[in-house]
Amino acid sequence: VAPRYASFSRVVDIIDGQQTELDATLDARFATVTINSLSGASIKVNGQEKGRGSYSEELGEGIYDIEVSLANHRSVTRQIEVVAKQPQTLTIEPTPIYGMLDIMTNPMYANVTINGKSYGNTPLSIEKMLIGDYEVVLSKEGCATVTKRVLITEGTQSTVEATLPQGREMTIRSDASGDDVFVDGIKVGVT
């Protein structure tokens, strides 16, 4: 006997003074299961996290509960049956949960950056935006940059409206590089 193998038994005649050979081949009672998903997705087998993004392991015969989850996505659960010597490769991807976002500025045609990624200019409508909390940075030459936070929720349309104050670019120098610069009590940069 051996774990994950079928037991082996055979009746053997033992004869005095003779050597008897016995070849025992145990049948595997497992199969390789490979699960592929989205990058960073948590893969659980019977409630235990086994990997992120992809996972492969030899599992013993039986029924297993697979759960794949990822932030801002609907988790997917699936039950699989592992049959000895029958490898399985599954692709299980959680479903994204979307909301909508409209961005408007005065003046128009401001650059839009969301969580560090450029999205173009205003006015801007994004119909499929993953739910979550985002930082929206609005900038335009000759205007002050405005930063807004927005929470995108499932199936709703969120709106960001902003007026970008007109202004001029300014360079501030000090006797020591790296001095903090404050405007109206708010740190805006360093020299």
Backbone as CSV, one residue per row, in Angstrom:
resi,resn,N_x,N_y,N_z,CA_x,CA_y,CA_z,C_x,C_y,C_z
1,VAL,0.844,-1.187,0.000,0.000,0.000,0.000,0.883,1.241,0.000
2,ALA,0.349,2.323,-0.594,1.025,3.619,-0.600,-0.048,4.692,-0.743
3,PRO,0.174,5.840,-0.094,-0.822,6.910,-0.224,-1.062,7.261,-1.701
4,ARG,-2.316,7.497,-2.061,-2.759,7.901,-3.394,-2.564,6.820,-4.469
5,TYR,-2.326,5.582,-4.054,-2.221,4.462,-4.991,-3.167,3.363,-4.540
6,ALA,-3.671,2.609,-5.514,-4.512,1.454,-5.180,-3.633,0.389,-4.535
7,SER,-4.157,-0.311,-3.547,-3.369,-1.363,-2.888,-3.166,-2.539,-3.859
8,PHE,-2.109,-3.274,-3.616,-1.742,-4.395,-4.470,-1.692,-5.642,-3.604
9,SER,-2.287,-6.726,-4.109,-2.175,-7.992,-3.375,-2.141,-9.144,-4.370
10,ARG,-1.443,-10.181,-3.973,-1.344,-11.362,-4.828,-0.984,-12.550,-3.945
11,VAL,-1.529,-13.702,-4.282,-1.173,-14.937,-3.572,0.107,-15.462,-4.208
12,VAL,1.079,-15.800,-3.361,2.373,-16.274,-3.855,2.681,-17.636,-3.210
13,ASP,3.098,-18.573,-4.032,3.517,-19.877,-3.508,4.996,-19.796,-3.143
14,ILE,5.299,-20.116,-1.901,6.675,-20.137,-1.439,7.119,-21.599,-1.418
15,ILE,8.190,-21.882,-2.145,8.702,-23.260,-2.234,10.057,-23.294,-1.550
16,ASP,10.248,-24.294,-0.710,11.481,-24.427,0.063,12.690,-24.475,-0.863
17,GLY,13.658,-23.561,-0.571,14.916,-23.561,-1.309,14.856,-22.800,-2.627
18,GLN,13.741,-22.235,-2.970,13.651,-21.482,-4.230,13.335,-20.011,-3.938
19,GLN,13.904,-19.180,-4.802,13.621,-17.740,-4.679,12.426,-17.408,-5.564
20,THR,11.479,-16.687,-5.008,10.296,-16.294,-5.766,10.324,-14.786,-5.948
21,GLU,10.179,-14.333,-7.172,10.167,-12.900,-7.453,8.734,-12.427,-7.595
22,LEU,8.515,-11.201,-7.121,7.193,-10.605,-7.207,7.348,-9.153,-7.648
23,ASP,6.823,-8.820,-8.803,6.813,-7.433,-9.275,5.467,-6.829,-8.919
24,ALA,5.508,-5.759,-8.145,4.260,-5.111,-7.724,4.198,-3.716,-8.341
25,THR,3.205,-3.485,-9.149,2.978,-2.165,-9.730,1.680,-1.632,-9.151
26,LEU,1.799,-0.515,-8.450,0.618,0.088,-7.837,-0.015,1.059,-8.832
27,ASP,-1.335,0.990,-8.949,-2.052,1.896,-9.847,-2.276,3.237,-9.158
28,ALA,-1.932,4.304,-9.884,-2.123,5.658,-9.352,-3.607,5.928,-9.160
29,ARG,-3.945,6.574,-8.052,-5.327,6.942,-7.761,-5.414,8.471,-7.678
30,PHE,-4.681,9.152,-8.566,-4.660,10.615,-8.581,-4.516,11.090,-10.024
31,ALA,-4.680,12.399,-10.199,-4.490,13.014,-11.519,-4.027,14.450,-11.297
32,THR,-3.346,14.993,-12.285,-2.892,16.385,-12.208,-4.041,17.302,-12.599
33,VAL,-4.294,18.285,-11.727,-5.316,19.290,-11.998,-4.612,20.637,-12.117
34,THR,-4.848,21.337,-13.225,-4.275,22.664,-13.463,-5.416,23.655,-13.594
35,ILE,-5.317,24.755,-12.848,-6.333,25.800,-12.917,-5.654,27.100,-13.313
36,ASN,-6.149,27.718,-14.377,-5.644,29.005,-14.851,-6.717,30.061,-14.644
37,SER,-6.281,31.272,-14.225,-7.222,32.356,-14.010,-6.550,33.683,-14.310
38,LEU,-7.199,34.767,-13.902,-6.660,36.105,-14.086,-5.470,36.308,-13.151
39,SER,-4.537,37.136,-13.564,-3.362,37.442,-12.745,-3.805,37.958,-11.377
40,GLY,-3.265,37.387,-10.325,-3.585,37.824,-8.968,-4.821,37.198,-8.358
41,ALA,-5.586,36.445,-9.142,-6.802,35.824,-8.614,-6.438,34.729,-7.619
42,SER,-7.149,34.681,-6.494,-6.933,33.673,-5.465,-7.641,32.380,-5.865
43,ILE,-6.906,31.267,-5.803,-7.467,29.958,-6.142,-7.495,29.119,-4.873
44,LYS,-8.712,28.693,-4.478,-8.880,27.865,-3.281,-9.414,26.498,-3.682
45,VAL,-8.877,25.467,-3.027,-9.356,24.096,-3.213,-9.842,23.623,-1.850
46,ASN,-11.127,23.276,-1.772,-11.752,22.867,-0.507,-11.485,23.879,0.604
47,GLY,-11.564,25.174,0.242,-11.423,26.244,1.228,-10.005,26.651,1.557
48,GLN,-9.008,25.963,1.026,-7.607,26.286,1.295,-6.988,26.980,0.099
49,GLU,-6.377,28.168,0.337,-5.744,28.882,-0.779,-4.538,28.088,-1.268
50,LYS,-4.495,27.886,-2.596,-3.441,27.074,-3.195,-2.536,27.872,-4.129
51,GLY,-3.019,29.026,-4.601,-2.190,29.799,-5.521,-2.884,31.063,-5.965
52,ARG,-2.155,31.864,-6.762,-2.698,33.102,-7.326,-2.416,33.121,-8.820
53,GLY,-3.461,33.263,-9.600,-3.312,33.324,-11.060,-3.319,31.968,-11.732
54,SER,-2.503,31.043,-11.211,-2.507,29.680,-11.750,-2.065,28.715,-10.647
55,TYR,-2.442,27.457,-10.818,-2.176,26.443,-9.802,-2.192,25.080,-10.478
56,SER,-1.277,24.210,-10.070,-1.244,22.853,-10.603,-0.789,21.911,-9.487
57,GLU,-1.502,20.785,-9.353,-1.159,19.832,-8.298,-1.755,18.475,-8.641
58,GLU,-1.118,17.435,-8.129,-1.686,16.093,-8.239,-2.668,15.924,-7.087
59,LEU,-3.922,15.687,-7.428,-4.965,15.508,-6.417,-5.460,14.072,-6.459
60,GLY,-5.753,13.541,-5.270,-6.295,12.187,-5.179,-7.712,12.134,-5.732
61,GLU,-8.154,10.940,-6.078,-9.506,10.769,-6.602,-10.520,11.352,-5.630
62,GLY,-11.557,11.954,-6.191,-12.616,12.473,-5.338,-13.238,13.732,-5.906
63,ILE,-14.113,14.339,-5.101,-14.821,15.552,-5.471,-14.152,16.724,-4.740
64,TYR,-13.908,17.821,-5.468,-13.248,18.994,-4.892,-14.060,20.249,-5.211
65,ASP,-14.103,21.156,-4.240,-14.732,22.465,-4.442,-13.643,23.471,-4.777
66,ILE,-13.786,24.133,-5.925,-12.821,25.129,-6.387,-13.486,26.499,-6.296
67,GLU,-12.770,27.479,-5.727,-13.260,28.857,-5.682,-12.152,29.770,-6.185
68,VAL,-12.512,30.652,-7.134,-11.561,31.623,-7.672,-12.142,33.002,-7.418
69,SER,-11.350,33.864,-6.759,-11.841,35.204,-6.422,-10.774,36.260,-6.713
70,LEU,-11.250,37.477,-6.965,-10.377,38.614,-7.250,-11.126,39.875,-6.848
71,ALA,-10.415,40.835,-6.279,-11.039,42.087,-5.851,-11.808,42.722,-7.005
72,ASN,-12.962,43.296,-6.711,-13.823,43.978,-7.677,-14.395,43.041,-8.750
73,HIS,-14.404,41.750,-8.469,-14.949,40.731,-9.369,-15.862,39.808,-8.570
74,ARG,-16.804,39.172,-9.265,-17.642,38.147,-8.632,-16.869,36.836,-8.595
75,SER,-16.830,36.227,-7.431,-16.138,34.940,-7.283,-16.864,33.863,-8.075
76,VAL,-16.102,32.862,-8.499,-16.664,31.729,-9.227,-16.361,30.473,-8.418
77,THR,-17.377,29.651,-8.192,-17.159,28.371,-7.522,-17.561,27.257,-8.483
78,ARG,-16.817,26.191,-8.419,-17.076,25.049,-9.295,-16.686,23.774,-8.554
79,GLN,-17.425,22.736,-8.782,-17.102,21.446,-8.190,-16.560,20.560,-9.303
80,ILE,-15.429,19.904,-9.025,-14.841,19.020,-10.035,-14.672,17.625,-9.446
81,GLU,-14.656,16.658,-10.336,-14.382,15.289,-9.919,-13.033,14.886,-10.499
82,VAL,-12.146,14.439,-9.628,-10.834,13.968,-10.062,-10.918,12.465,-10.233
83,VAL,-10.602,12.013,-11.447,-10.600,10.592,-11.780,-9.149,10.192,-12.022
84,ALA,-8.735,9.083,-11.458,-7.348,8.631,-11.558,-6.848,8.635,-13.008
85,LYS,-5.647,9.154,-13.182,-4.920,9.156,-14.468,-5.611,9.975,-15.544
86,GLN,-6.545,10.863,-15.168,-7.212,11.723,-16.153,-6.941,13.188,-15.789
87,PRO,-5.824,13.739,-16.309,-5.481,15.123,-15.978,-6.551,16.097,-16.485
88,GLN,-6.698,17.204,-15.761,-7.677,18.231,-16.126,-6.995,19.591,-16.131
89,THR,-7.329,20.404,-17.130,-6.899,21.798,-17.160,-8.152,22.643,-17.284
90,LEU,-8.336,23.555,-16.318,-9.530,24.390,-16.276,-9.125,25.858,-16.316
91,THR,-9.917,26.651,-17.009,-9.765,28.100,-16.964,-11.002,28.642,-16.261
92,ILE,-10.782,29.251,-15.099,-11.881,29.788,-14.298,-11.557,31.255,-14.019
93,GLU,-12.380,32.150,-14.540,-12.122,33.576,-14.365,-13.291,34.257,-13.674
94,PRO,-12.999,34.996,-12.577,-14.057,35.748,-11.919,-14.624,36.806,-12.867
95,THR,-15.890,37.159,-12.682,-16.560,38.126,-13.542,-16.356,39.543,-12.997
96,PRO,-15.858,40.467,-13.832,-15.675,41.839,-13.354,-17.010,42.498,-13.021
97,ILE,-16.984,43.382,-12.023,-18.175,44.145,-11.634,-17.926,45.592,-12.033
98,TYR,-18.809,46.122,-12.871,-18.597,47.454,-13.439,-19.585,48.497,-12.927
99,GLY,-19.139,49.727,-13.001,-19.961,50.913,-12.835,-19.598,51.849,-13.975
100,MET,-20.150,53.052,-13.980,-19.868,54.023,-15.042,-19.328,55.308,-14.420
101,LEU,-18.544,56.042,-15.208,-17.956,57.287,-14.719,-18.007,58.353,-15.805
102,ASP,-18.541,59.523,-15.450,-18.546,60.695,-16.324,-17.660,61.755,-15.677
103,ILE,-16.816,62.379,-16.484,-15.927,63.426,-15.977,-16.095,64.664,-16.846
104,MET,-16.384,65.790,-16.176,-16.564,67.068,-16.879,-15.731,68.133,-16.177
105,THR,-15.122,69.006,-16.972,-14.327,70.088,-16.383,-14.657,71.412,-17.049
106,ASN,-14.344,72.465,-16.327,-14.399,73.822,-16.863,-13.044,74.440,-16.590
107,PRO,-12.251,74.738,-17.601,-12.480,74.589,-19.031,-12.414,73.119,-19.474
108,MET,-12.965,72.865,-20.663,-12.979,71.509,-21.218,-11.593,71.127,-21.723
109,TYR,-11.471,69.893,-22.131,-10.266,69.307,-22.721,-9.113,69.195,-21.723
110,ALA,-9.437,68.987,-20.463,-8.408,68.744,-19.448,-7.953,67.288,-19.551
111,ASN,-6.691,67.039,-19.270,-6.149,65.682,-19.262,-6.690,64.938,-18.044
112,VAL,-7.081,63.677,-18.244,-7.625,62.859,-17.163,-6.661,61.707,-16.882
113,THR,-6.234,61.604,-15.612,-5.407,60.485,-15.164,-6.126,59.848,-13.985
114,ILE,-6.361,58.527,-14.082,-7.068,57.809,-13.022,-6.128,56.742,-12.471
115,ASN,-5.837,56.852,-11.170,-4.889,55.943,-10.505,-3.605,55.776,-11.315
116,GLY,-3.111,56.900,-11.853,-1.834,56.905,-12.567,-1.908,56.533,-14.036
117,LYS,-3.090,56.191,-14.548,-3.233,55.795,-15.955,-3.983,56.882,-16.719
118,SER,-3.443,57.273,-17.869,-4.053,58.325,-18.684,-5.278,57.784,-19.421
119,TYR,-6.365,58.583,-19.422,-7.611,58.166,-20.059,-8.067,59.108,-21.165
120,GLY,-7.302,60.167,-21.454,-7.708,61.103,-22.502,-8.119,62.436,-21.908
121,ASN,-9.023,63.127,-22.614,-9.424,64.472,-22.218,-10.925,64.545,-21.937
122,THR,-11.287,65.583,-21.166,-12.697,65.828,-20.856,-13.356,66.560,-22.016
123,PRO,-14.666,66.409,-22.167,-15.557,65.556,-21.381,-15.296,64.084,-21.692
124,LEU,-15.446,63.255,-20.672,-15.085,61.845,-20.808,-16.137,60.978,-20.130
125,SER,-16.567,59.916,-20.825,-17.481,58.925,-20.245,-16.831,57.553,-20.362
126,ILE,-16.758,56.861,-19.232,-16.216,55.500,-19.208,-17.366,54.591,-18.790
127,GLU,-17.803,53.749,-19.721,-18.983,52.914,-19.461,-18.679,51.673,-18.646
128,LYS,-17.462,51.149,-18.738,-17.109,49.946,-17.985,-15.892,50.245,-17.125
129,MET,-16.156,50.669,-15.891,-15.102,50.974,-14.922,-15.276,50.004,-13.756
130,LEU,-14.217,49.243,-13.445,-14.307,48.315,-12.321,-14.703,49.059,-11.059
131,ILE,-15.540,48.434,-10.242,-15.950,49.088,-9.001,-14.720,49.305,-8.123
132,GLY,-14.788,50.322,-7.275,-13.682,50.605,-6.366,-13.496,52.088,-6.165
133,ASP,-12.473,52.429,-5.399,-12.146,53.807,-5.065,-11.007,54.269,-5.966
134,TYR,-11.170,55.426,-6.600,-10.187,55.914,-7.564,-9.778,57.352,-7.255
135,GLU,-8.544,57.684,-7.645,-8.054,59.054,-7.581,-8.019,59.589,-9.015
136,VAL,-8.761,60.667,-9.242,-8.848,61.274,-10.568,-8.066,62.584,-10.535
137,VAL,-7.052,62.708,-11.403,-6.245,63.918,-11.492,-6.576,64.610,-12.812
138,LEU,-6.965,65.870,-12.718,-7.359,66.665,-13.884,-6.341,67.785,-14.061
139,SER,-5.775,67.880,-15.258,-4.756,68.901,-15.490,-4.897,69.494,-16.882
140,LYS,-4.514,70.775,-16.963,-4.548,71.472,-18.247,-3.541,72.608,-18.159
141,GLU,-2.822,72.807,-19.251,-1.826,73.869,-19.268,-2.495,75.219,-18.996
142,GLY,-1.876,76.002,-18.105,-2.417,77.296,-17.747,-3.417,77.247,-16.614
143,CYS,-3.682,76.031,-16.091,-4.637,75.860,-14.996,-3.989,75.058,-13.873
144,ALA,-4.535,75.239,-12.691,-4.079,74.432,-11.556,-4.606,73.012,-11.700
145,THR,-3.819,72.058,-11.239,-4.229,70.656,-11.269,-5.220,70.396,-10.127
146,VAL,-6.276,69.645,-10.423,-7.290,69.311,-9.430,-7.312,67.793,-9.269
147,THR,-7.344,67.343,-8.003,-7.415,65.918,-7.700,-8.727,65.640,-6.969
148,LYS,-9.456,64.633,-7.435,-10.734,64.241,-6.826,-10.711,62.746,-6.561
149,ARG,-11.447,62.324,-5.539,-11.631,60.900,-5.262,-13.054,60.544,-5.653
150,VAL,-13.207,59.346,-6.220,-14.536,58.912,-6.631,-14.679,57.423,-6.327
151,LEU,-15.856,57.049,-5.862,-16.165,55.659,-5.581,-17.098,55.159,-6.668
152,ILE,-16.657,54.130,-7.383,-17.474,53.520,-8.437,-18.191,52.331,-7.820
153,THR,-19.527,52.312,-7.959,-20.318,51.207,-7.419,-21.037,50.499,-8.569
154,GLU,-21.428,49.273,-8.305,-22.017,48.420,-9.340,-23.274,49.028,-9.945
155,GLY,-23.281,49.101,-11.279,-24.458,49.503,-12.027,-24.870,50.952,-11.886
156,THR,-24.050,51.778,-11.233,-24.412,53.183,-11.075,-23.478,54.064,-11.895
157,GLN,-23.931,55.276,-12.143,-23.137,56.235,-12.903,-22.631,57.305,-11.946
158,SER,-21.321,57.339,-11.745,-20.703,58.343,-10.888,-20.255,59.511,-11.757
159,THR,-20.241,60.701,-11.166,-19.865,61.901,-11.912,-18.800,62.678,-11.154
160,VAL,-17.796,63.126,-11.884,-16.789,64.037,-11.339,-16.900,65.329,-12.132
161,GLU,-17.168,66.415,-11.425,-17.221,67.739,-12.050,-16.193,68.600,-11.346
162,ALA,-15.414,69.365,-12.124,-14.383,70.201,-11.511,-14.139,71.449,-12.339
163,THR,-13.842,72.525,-11.634,-13.387,73.757,-12.265,-11.902,73.856,-11.983
164,LEU,-11.120,73.968,-13.047,-9.679,74.079,-12.900,-9.315,75.562,-12.839
165,PRO,-8.856,76.033,-11.663,-8.521,77.454,-11.539,-7.425,77.845,-12.522
166,GLN,-7.636,78.994,-13.175,-6.622,79.496,-14.105,-5.460,80.025,-13.279
167,GLY,-4.276,79.875,-13.784,-3.100,80.337,-13.044,-1.888,80.323,-13.935
168,ARG,-0.776,80.652,-13.323,0.481,80.674,-14.058,1.458,79.719,-13.385
169,GLU,2.367,79.198,-14.191,3.404,78.334,-13.648,4.413,79.192,-12.917
170,MET,4.941,78.665,-11.819,5.840,79.426,-10.979,6.992,78.532,-10.550
171,THR,8.202,79.062,-10.581,9.371,78.335,-10.105,9.837,79.012,-8.828
172,ILE,10.013,78.224,-7.783,10.468,78.764,-6.498,11.813,78.149,-6.185
173,ARG,12.789,79.008,-5.898,14.138,78.545,-5.551,14.434,78.965,-4.119
174,SER,15.233,78.167,-3.450,15.660,78.524,-2.102,17.151,78.256,-1.979
175,ASP,17.730,78.685,-0.870,19.183,78.522,-0.703,19.579,77.056,-0.509
176,ALA,18.621,76.196,-0.156,18.911,74.769,-0.007,17.890,73.972,-0.821
177,SER,18.390,73.101,-1.676,17.501,72.282,-2.491,16.706,71.329,-1.598
178,GLY,15.432,71.124,-1.930,14.604,70.186,-1.188,13.789,70.803,-0.076
179,ASP,13.787,72.153,0.038,12.949,72.804,1.049,11.479,72.605,0.679
180,ASP,10.633,72.403,1.702,9.200,72.245,1.477,8.575,73.584,1.097
181,VAL,7.617,73.542,0.152,6.899,74.740,-0.275,5.433,74.564,0.110
182,PHE,4.881,75.547,0.848,3.489,75.522,1.278,2.749,76.691,0.654
183,VAL,1.524,76.441,0.162,0.656,77.502,-0.334,-0.633,77.394,0.459
184,ASP,-1.019,78.455,1.113,-2.224,78.484,1.962,-2.215,77.320,2.963
185,GLY,-1.030,77.018,3.515,-0.906,75.972,4.540,-0.881,74.563,4.002
186,ILE,-0.887,74.374,2.684,-0.878,73.037,2.073,0.444,72.835,1.344
187,LYS,1.104,71.726,1.641,2.373,71.422,0.976,2.112,71.139,-0.489
188,VAL,2.801,71.873,-1.368,2.587,71.712,-2.812,3.825,71.168,-3.518
189,GLY,4.942,71.052,-2.808,6.141,70.515,-3.445,7.396,70.898,-2.687
190,VAL,8.520,70.776,-3.370,9.816,71.136,-2.790,10.578,72.001,-3.778
191,THR,11.544,72.745,-3.238,12.363,73.593,-4.113,13.410,72.767,-4.821
